[in-house]
């Protein structure tokens, strides 16, 4: 694909993703999770430490700016704002897929800006699972990246007008990337979730980190279907697992998990952490802010999320994100139905802090 056509596709993706965000917050899988309120469980906010260890580094915050965009002049401007905000707040950031720039090097500056504006931050490069180990190395070098996201997007490819339907080689391709990578590899879905069986398969392939990236946020079925003349794949909208369902389905021996997909508020971040995610990523929520108010608005929003997340930790008596694993959770709705059908014990989640006698 030529650079011009590739840029046009990236602009289409940005426009359609922004349109979904413009529809406003909507109920999704995160709403199936509720913290049990214990009125005397709180701790002083000053005792809360939000830092977490991810991929061999200490992140100041347990949430991150997840993969979004790049590949055109417009998306390069967005990446610049995202990077400035990341540099100012210390939040980790992932690039959009660099595959387009690997094929069209003239588009690389629209991605490189993430590192140029954020020279000391934790940056994740991003490539598709079908790329070669050499391509993965080039992507990491292009951004001086600290980690590499490898995205898995079979559902998107199925609906994409120019998408691939050749999926059989993906496991071997991923195994080769992981074996040759000189930075940590984080396998990332693009909004359709990672089942427990998939997580187990990833571990068998040598993957140590995975972002479950579930449903409820930007829907790439909708995006790619809007690019089809007949819009004939509308029936696939909503396909997949939510991040909550993916986290509940996680088996013993799974990679260290990150979670994303429809993250709207600091409460969603806390929910993901309490369900076992090491960190939680947001894309659409931050994109909407950046498009509306630029880097300054996004800096304010990230700081607000940090303050609110610390307050939520204080409220439930958790001094660290890891301590959220010991809070009581109620799982209802579709997630509860999913868990019971899969034989997952969710009742014990409501008694982790001692049930009705929690102090």
Secondary structure, DSSP 8 states (H G I E B T S, - for coil): --HHHHHHHHHHHHHHHHHHHHT-----GGGGEEE---TT----GGG-B--EEETTEEESSSEEE-----SSHHHHHHHHHHHHHHHHHT-EEE---THHHHH-GGGTHHHHHHHHT-TTS-EEEEEETTS-HHHHHHHHHHHT-SEEEEEE-HHHHHHSTT-----TTHHHHHHHHHHH-SSEEEEEESSS---HHHHHHHHHTT--EEE---BSS--HHHHHHHTSTT-TTGGGTT-S-BHHHHHHT--TT--EEEEESS--SHHHHHHHHHTT-S-EEESHHHHHHHHHHHHHHHHHHHHHHHHHHHHHHHHHT-SBTGGGGGS-EEE-HHHHHHHHHTT---GGGGGTT-GGG--
